[in-house]
């Protein structure tokens, strides 16, 4: 159960980072988008971490796919 909570928390963090990037895209003046780049970098790192977490959890048997044939 803990792994599922962790997966949902990482997904939520990815959405927050995406929203932060959108906010900085809209509000920052032109050419000053360093904060947007940082937010999107965080999102990419979180996405890769989520993929690795899902793969490890599947390999360890903590999660299983539904009706895979």
C-alpha positions in Angstrom: 0.0 0.0 0.0 2.9 2.3 0.8 4.2 2.0 -2.8 0.9 3.1 -4.2 0.8 6.2 -2.0 4.4 7.0 -3.1 3.4 6.7 -6.8 0.4 9.0 -6.3 2.6 11.5 -4.4 5.1 11.5 -7.3 2.4 12.0 -9.8 1.0 14.9 -7.8 4.5 16.4 -7.6 4.8 16.1 -11.4 1.5 17.9 -11.9 2.6 20.7 -9.5 5.9 21.1 -11.3 4.0 21.3 -14.6 1.7 24.0 -13.2 4.7 25.9 -11.8 6.3 25.9 -15.2 3.1 27.2 -16.8 2.9 29.9 -14.2 6.4 31.0 -14.8 5.9 30.9 -18.6 3.0 33.3 -18.3 4.2 35.6 -15.6 7.9 36.0 -16.2 9.1 38.7 -18.5 10.5 37.7 -21.9 14.0 36.1 -21.8 13.8 35.6 -18.0 12.5 32.0 -18.1 15.1 30.4 -15.9 12.5 29.4 -13.3 10.4 27.8 -16.0 13.3 25.7 -17.2 14.1 24.7 -13.6 10.4 23.6 -13.1 10.4 21.6 -16.3 13.8 20.0 -15.3 12.3 18.9 -12.0 9.3 17.5 -13.9 11.6 15.4 -16.2 13.6 14.1 -13.2 10.4 13.2 -11.3 9.0 11.5 -14.4 12.2 9.4 -14.9 12.2 8.6 -11.1 8.5 7.5 -11.3 9.3 5.2 -14.3 12.2 3.6 -12.4 10.1 3.3 -9.2 7.3 1.6 -11.2 9.7 -0.8 -12.8 11.4 -1.7 -9.5 8.0 -2.2 -7.8 6.8 -4.4 -10.6 10.0 -6.4 -10.6 9.8 -6.9 -6.8 6.1 -8.0 -7.1 4.7 -5.0 -5.2 2.5 -4.1 -8.1 1.0 -6.2 -10.9 -0.6 -5.3 -14.2 -4.2 -6.1 -14.7 -5.3 -8.8 -17.2 -2.2 -8.8 -19.3 -2.4 -11.6 -21.9 
